[in-house]
Amino acid sequence: MVESYFLFILISIVLASSPLPFTTGLPLVRNISEIPQDNYGRPGLSHMTVAGSILHGMKEIEVWLQTFSPGTHTPIHRHSCEEVFIVLKGSGTLYIASNSHGKYPGNPEEHIIFPNSTFHIPVNDAHQLWNTNEHEDLQVLVTISRPPVKVFIYDDWSVPHTAAKLKFPYYWDEQCSQETSKDEL
């Protein structure tokens, strides 16, 4: 019940603050069960862009609902935006190299995440999210600033920043970046 309430409040705030709610023909209020999901070639992931970037007339933030099956994880990565997570269900581990502003990310800190926990990722901090629960999916609601996001992916924590692989636009932003948007009236 608490998860549904958080989801409802966040989606309501995001959609109500959109300056262009009907620019793509999408209604202001939508049924989340009708929003398309995809794994983008990553088995064990379900990604849904609830409200995002050019696709929904947003300029400053994007909201995702992501579900990770047991044992799945994100790549080690960083991006030039802030990110806020709310754990709706399941549990897992966040790895974050808070001092990743040197030549390479370095040794990450390990943080256990659980239902109703929240955490944020500062700009350019290398991080990775794992569903370490063997029996339950990990579901998170994610808000990012400055979409579409440029993602730098690392093979491991000792890879220099200069060797990280840039993925832009990221998989779920590819459709958004193909459309144009006006910044002014």
Secondary structure, 3 states (H helix, E strand, C coil): CHHHHHHHHHHHHHHHCCCCCCCCCCCCCCCHHHCCCECCCCCCEEEEEEEECHHHCCCCEEEEEEEECCCCECCEEEECCCEEEEEEECCEEEEEECCCCCCCCCCCEEEEECCCCEEEECCCCEEEEECCCCCCCEEEEEEEECCCCCEEEECCCCCCHHHCEEECCCHHHHHHHCCCCCCCC
